[in-house]
Amino acid sequence: MAQTNQKSKQLSDVEEIRRTLTRIAHEIIEKNRGAENLALIGIRTRGVPLASRLAEKIGEIEGREVETGILDITLYRDDLSQIASQPIVHQTKIPFDINDRRIVLVDDVIYTGRTVRAALDALMDLGRPAVIQLAVLVDRGHRELPIRPDFVGKNVPTSKQEQIIVSLQETDDREEILLTELD
């Protein structure tokens, strides 16, 4: 069996991620003229803690609580048959009505746009928001669908032989963004 070597370069550490999320929170507030009628929904897995952190920062800045939810897109994926014969479906938890709300979908990395398309389909099955915006920590390019984030932490042009790995304290017990190249 051939062995592959990975070369990794750290793009962001814990402090850079914190500053990036603070900036995105300010951009969300500015674009939405405050936090009224605003809710953040994280796409499983790493979008969930990012949405929670952003909601907390927006709440601190605006002095009001911002509701958050969790969206599982497993059954909406267009590659479902390729990833597993028995996919593991997690629970979607959105404890508020999304109708006529300003929704910000949150994910860690946008690549082809297919995850976001699946999230939009899942969200539309739950109601009709006034507007849906997209916030991502990293945009690595290579879109296959006409989807563009409204809020981007970092633009990192990559090759298809590279991968962006986001590690968050809540899910991975460490905090960093890596660019990994497979040999």
DOBA-383555 format. One record per residue (C-alpha): residue in one letter; x negated, y negated, z; residue number from 1. Coordinates in pm, 1 decimal. Each point is the difference from the previous one (the first is absolute). Example, Ala and Ser with C-alpha at 12.3 -4.5 7.8 and 13.67 -1.06 7.14 Angstrom:
# residues 2
@resn=A; px=-1230.0; py=450.0; pz=780.0; resi=1
@resn=S; px=-137.0; py=-344.0; pz=-66.0; resi=2
# end
This chain:
# residues 183
@resn=M; px=0.0; py=0.0; pz=0.0; resi=1
@resn=A; px=-138.4; py=-339.7; pz=-98.5; resi=2
@resn=Q; px=-65.5; py=-241.0; pz=281.0; resi=3
@resn=T; px=92.3; py=-367.1; pz=-30.9; resi=4
@resn=N; px=-181.5; py=-279.0; pz=177.1; resi=5
@resn=Q; px=187.3; py=-306.1; pz=114.6; resi=6
@resn=K; px=-152.2; py=-344.8; pz=14.0; resi=7
@resn=S; px=192.5; py=-244.8; pz=214.9; resi=8
@resn=K; px=-23.0; py=-373.7; pz=46.3; resi=9
@resn=Q; px=183.9; py=-179.4; pz=279.1; resi=10
@resn=L; px=212.9; py=-282.5; pz=-140.6; resi=11
@resn=S; px=161.8; py=-115.9; pz=325.0; resi=12
@resn=D; px=-42.6; py=60.0; pz=371.4; resi=13
@resn=V; px=245.3; py=-48.0; pz=285.0; resi=14
@resn=E; px=-45.8; py=-378.9; pz=16.5; resi=15
@resn=E; px=32.5; py=-47.6; pz=-376.2; resi=16
@resn=I; px=320.4; py=206.6; pz=-1.4; resi=17
@resn=R; px=137.9; py=-208.2; pz=288.4; resi=18
@resn=R; px=-77.2; py=-325.9; pz=-182.0; resi=19
@resn=T; px=147.7; py=134.2; pz=-324.4; resi=20
@resn=L; px=325.9; py=96.0; pz=172.4; resi=21
@resn=T; px=18.4; py=-343.3; pz=163.7; resi=22
@resn=R; px=-35.4; py=-163.9; pz=-342.4; resi=23
@resn=I; px=265.4; py=226.9; pz=-154.3; resi=24
@resn=A; px=235.7; py=-80.6; pz=291.1; resi=25
@resn=H; px=-40.8; py=-373.3; pz=-68.3; resi=26
@resn=E; px=60.2; py=56.2; pz=-373.4; resi=27
@resn=I; px=318.6; py=197.7; pz=72.4; resi=28
@resn=I; px=127.4; py=-280.3; pz=226.2; resi=29
@resn=E; px=-85.7; py=-265.5; pz=-258.8; resi=30
@resn=K; px=163.9; py=181.6; pz=-292.6; resi=31
@resn=N; px=313.8; py=77.2; pz=203.2; resi=32
@resn=R; px=12.9; py=-342.7; pz=170.4; resi=33
@resn=G; px=-11.7; py=158.8; pz=341.1; resi=34
@resn=A; px=107.9; py=333.3; pz=142.3; resi=35
@resn=E; px=377.3; py=-37.5; pz=-2.1; resi=36
@resn=N; px=177.9; py=299.8; pz=-156.5; resi=37
@resn=L; px=-341.8; py=166.4; pz=-53.5; resi=38
@resn=A; px=-79.9; py=366.4; pz=65.8; resi=39
@resn=L; px=-311.6; py=207.1; pz=-72.9; resi=40
@resn=I; px=14.5; py=363.2; pz=-107.6; resi=41
@resn=G; px=-314.4; py=210.9; pz=0.9; resi=42
@resn=I; px=-49.5; py=279.8; pz=-251.7; resi=43
@resn=R; px=-123.0; py=313.6; pz=177.0; resi=44
@resn=T; px=-273.9; py=54.8; pz=105.7; resi=45
@resn=R; px=-228.2; py=-301.2; pz=36.7; resi=46
@resn=G; px=257.3; py=-256.0; pz=-110.0; resi=47
@resn=V; px=183.1; py=62.2; pz=327.7; resi=48
@resn=P; px=-265.3; py=-134.1; pz=241.7; resi=49
@resn=L; px=-82.5; py=-280.0; pz=-244.6; resi=50
@resn=A; px=367.2; py=-108.6; pz=-6.7; resi=51
@resn=S; px=7.9; py=9.5; pz=379.3; resi=52
@resn=R; px=-315.7; py=-211.5; pz=29.0; resi=53
@resn=L; px=128.0; py=-251.4; pz=-255.7; resi=54
@resn=A; px=336.7; py=-26.9; pz=176.5; resi=55
@resn=E; px=-179.4; py=-61.8; pz=329.7; resi=56
@resn=K; px=-216.0; py=-275.5; pz=-153.6; resi=57
@resn=I; px=299.6; py=-162.6; pz=-171.2; resi=58
@resn=G; px=188.5; py=17.6; pz=329.8; resi=59
@resn=E; px=-285.9; py=-171.0; pz=182.8; resi=60
@resn=I; px=-19.7; py=-277.2; pz=-260.3; resi=61
@resn=E; px=374.6; py=-54.4; pz=-40.7; resi=62
@resn=G; px=109.5; py=71.2; pz=356.6; resi=63
@resn=R; px=259.9; py=255.3; pz=-105.0; resi=64
@resn=E; px=8.6; py=376.9; pz=-25.2; resi=65
@resn=V; px=-27.8; py=150.6; pz=-347.2; resi=66
@resn=E; px=167.3; py=337.5; pz=-42.2; resi=67
@resn=T; px=-196.6; py=289.5; pz=-147.4; resi=68
@resn=G; px=89.4; py=330.6; pz=-155.0; resi=69
@resn=I; px=-164.7; py=316.3; pz=-129.7; resi=70
@resn=L; px=59.4; py=130.1; pz=-352.0; resi=71
@resn=D; px=-80.4; py=355.9; pz=-104.3; resi=72
@resn=I; px=-16.4; py=34.1; pz=-378.3; resi=73
@resn=T; px=-84.2; py=370.8; pz=-25.5; resi=74
@resn=L; px=316.4; py=103.9; pz=-184.3; resi=75
@resn=Y; px=-20.9; py=-299.8; pz=-235.7; resi=76
@resn=R; px=-349.0; py=77.9; pz=-132.1; resi=77
@resn=D; px=-27.9; py=79.1; pz=-370.2; resi=78
@resn=D; px=-284.6; py=245.3; pz=71.2; resi=79
@resn=L; px=183.8; py=196.1; pz=269.7; resi=80
@resn=S; px=-28.8; py=334.1; pz=-179.0; resi=81
@resn=Q; px=-374.9; py=-51.5; pz=-43.0; resi=82
@resn=I; px=-81.9; py=-75.9; pz=364.4; resi=83
@resn=A; px=176.2; py=286.0; pz=180.7; resi=84
@resn=S; px=261.7; py=269.2; pz=-48.1; resi=85
@resn=Q; px=142.1; py=-82.4; pz=344.8; resi=86
@resn=P; px=-71.9; py=-370.6; pz=62.5; resi=87
@resn=I; px=6.6; py=-129.3; pz=354.8; resi=88
@resn=V; px=273.1; py=-260.0; pz=29.4; resi=89
@resn=H; px=-26.5; py=-249.3; pz=283.1; resi=90
@resn=Q; px=277.2; py=-214.9; pz=131.3; resi=91
@resn=T; px=86.5; py=-340.5; pz=-138.8; resi=92
@resn=K; px=75.0; py=-228.9; pz=294.0; resi=93
@resn=I; px=156.4; py=-333.1; pz=-87.9; resi=94
@resn=P; px=202.4; py=-106.6; pz=305.2; resi=95
@resn=F; px=159.2; py=-301.9; pz=-167.8; resi=96
@resn=D; px=220.4; py=-78.5; pz=-298.3; resi=97
@resn=I; px=-214.0; py=-85.5; pz=-304.1; resi=98
@resn=N; px=288.5; py=-156.1; pz=-193.8; resi=99
@resn=D; px=-69.0; py=-365.9; pz=-80.2; resi=100
@resn=R; px=-328.8; py=9.9; pz=196.7; resi=101
@resn=R; px=-338.8; py=-122.0; pz=-119.2; resi=102
@resn=I; px=-201.0; py=324.2; pz=2.4; resi=103
@resn=V; px=-377.5; py=24.3; pz=-18.3; resi=104
@resn=L; px=-118.7; py=350.1; pz=-90.2; resi=105
@resn=V; px=-344.5; py=64.4; pz=146.8; resi=106
@resn=D; px=-262.8; py=252.5; pz=-113.2; resi=107
@resn=D; px=-373.7; py=41.4; pz=40.9; resi=108
@resn=V; px=-115.0; py=40.3; pz=-363.0; resi=109
@resn=I; px=168.7; py=-57.6; pz=-333.9; resi=110
@resn=Y; px=-139.1; py=197.1; pz=-291.4; resi=111
@resn=T; px=226.6; py=123.1; pz=-281.3; resi=112
@resn=G; px=318.4; py=-151.4; pz=142.9; resi=113
@resn=R; px=179.0; py=334.6; pz=21.3; resi=114
@resn=T; px=20.1; py=-1.4; pz=380.9; resi=115
@resn=V; px=160.9; py=-343.7; pz=-9.8; resi=116
@resn=R; px=246.3; py=112.7; pz=-268.3; resi=117
@resn=A; px=99.8; py=291.6; pz=223.1; resi=118
@resn=A; px=35.4; py=-237.1; pz=297.5; resi=119
@resn=L; px=223.3; py=-232.8; pz=-201.3; resi=120
@resn=D; px=222.9; py=293.5; pz=-99.5; resi=121
@resn=A; px=21.8; py=116.8; pz=362.3; resi=122
@resn=L; px=73.9; py=-350.4; pz=125.5; resi=123
@resn=M; px=272.4; py=-62.7; pz=-258.1; resi=124
@resn=D; px=173.7; py=318.3; pz=113.3; resi=125
@resn=L; px=31.2; py=-162.0; pz=344.3; resi=126
@resn=G; px=151.2; py=-331.5; pz=-105.6; resi=127
@resn=R; px=-41.7; py=-318.0; pz=-199.6; resi=128
@resn=P; px=-256.8; py=-241.2; pz=143.8; resi=129
@resn=A; px=6.7; py=-368.1; pz=-99.2; resi=130
@resn=V; px=-362.7; py=33.1; pz=-111.1; resi=131
@resn=I; px=-274.9; py=261.3; pz=21.0; resi=132
@resn=Q; px=-363.0; py=-109.2; pz=19.4; resi=133
@resn=L; px=-313.4; py=213.8; pz=15.2; resi=134
@resn=A; px=-298.7; py=-44.1; pz=232.9; resi=135
@resn=V; px=-309.2; py=218.4; pz=-35.7; resi=136
@resn=L; px=-330.7; py=1.3; pz=181.8; resi=137
@resn=V; px=-196.0; py=98.8; pz=-315.4; resi=138
@resn=D; px=80.9; py=-27.8; pz=-372.0; resi=139
@resn=R; px=-237.3; py=224.5; pz=-193.7; resi=140
@resn=G; px=151.0; py=-47.7; pz=-346.5; resi=141
@resn=H; px=81.2; py=269.2; pz=-259.6; resi=142
@resn=R; px=375.7; py=-60.6; pz=-5.0; resi=143
@resn=E; px=210.2; py=244.8; pz=-201.1; resi=144
@resn=L; px=325.5; py=-183.5; pz=71.8; resi=145
@resn=P; px=85.0; py=-372.2; pz=-20.5; resi=146
@resn=I; px=-22.1; py=-55.2; pz=376.2; resi=147
@resn=R; px=-192.7; py=-284.8; pz=161.3; resi=148
@resn=P; px=-39.4; py=-71.2; pz=372.1; resi=149
@resn=D; px=109.2; py=-337.9; pz=137.6; resi=150
@resn=F; px=-257.8; py=5.3; pz=279.7; resi=151
@resn=V; px=-347.4; py=154.3; pz=-35.3; resi=152
@resn=G; px=-266.3; py=26.3; pz=266.4; resi=153
@resn=K; px=-286.6; py=96.2; pz=-231.4; resi=154
@resn=N; px=-31.7; py=51.9; pz=-373.6; resi=155
@resn=V; px=-256.2; py=274.8; pz=-59.4; resi=156
@resn=P; px=-52.0; py=93.8; pz=-364.3; resi=157
@resn=T; px=-79.6; py=371.1; pz=-10.9; resi=158
@resn=S; px=-75.0; py=270.0; pz=-250.5; resi=159
@resn=K; px=218.1; py=308.0; pz=-12.4; resi=160
@resn=Q; px=-292.7; py=193.1; pz=154.9; resi=161
@resn=E; px=19.4; py=-218.2; pz=309.1; resi=162
@resn=Q; px=239.9; py=10.4; pz=290.5; resi=163
@resn=I; px=102.4; py=-252.7; pz=262.7; resi=164
@resn=I; px=32.0; py=151.3; pz=347.3; resi=165
@resn=V; px=181.9; py=-205.6; pz=261.8; resi=166
@resn=S; px=-43.5; py=119.9; pz=357.3; resi=167
@resn=L; px=211.0; py=-155.0; pz=274.3; resi=168
@resn=Q; px=-27.4; py=44.6; pz=373.8; resi=169
@resn=E; px=360.3; py=121.3; pz=28.8; resi=170
@resn=T; px=-39.7; py=280.8; pz=-253.9; resi=171
@resn=D; px=-372.5; py=73.8; pz=-21.8; resi=172
@resn=D; px=-158.8; py=-112.5; pz=330.6; resi=173
@resn=R; px=-226.0; py=-240.3; pz=-189.2; resi=174
@resn=E; px=43.7; py=-320.8; pz=-195.6; resi=175
@resn=E; px=-160.4; py=-66.1; pz=-337.6; resi=176
@resn=I; px=46.1; py=-16.7; pz=-375.0; resi=177
@resn=L; px=-241.4; py=210.1; pz=-205.4; resi=178
@resn=L; px=-72.4; py=20.0; pz=-370.5; resi=179
@resn=T; px=-98.7; py=358.3; pz=-72.4; resi=180
@resn=E; px=-157.9; py=122.9; pz=-321.6; resi=181
@resn=L; px=2.0; py=368.3; pz=-90.4; resi=182
@resn=D; px=-307.0; py=130.2; pz=-181.6; resi=183
# end
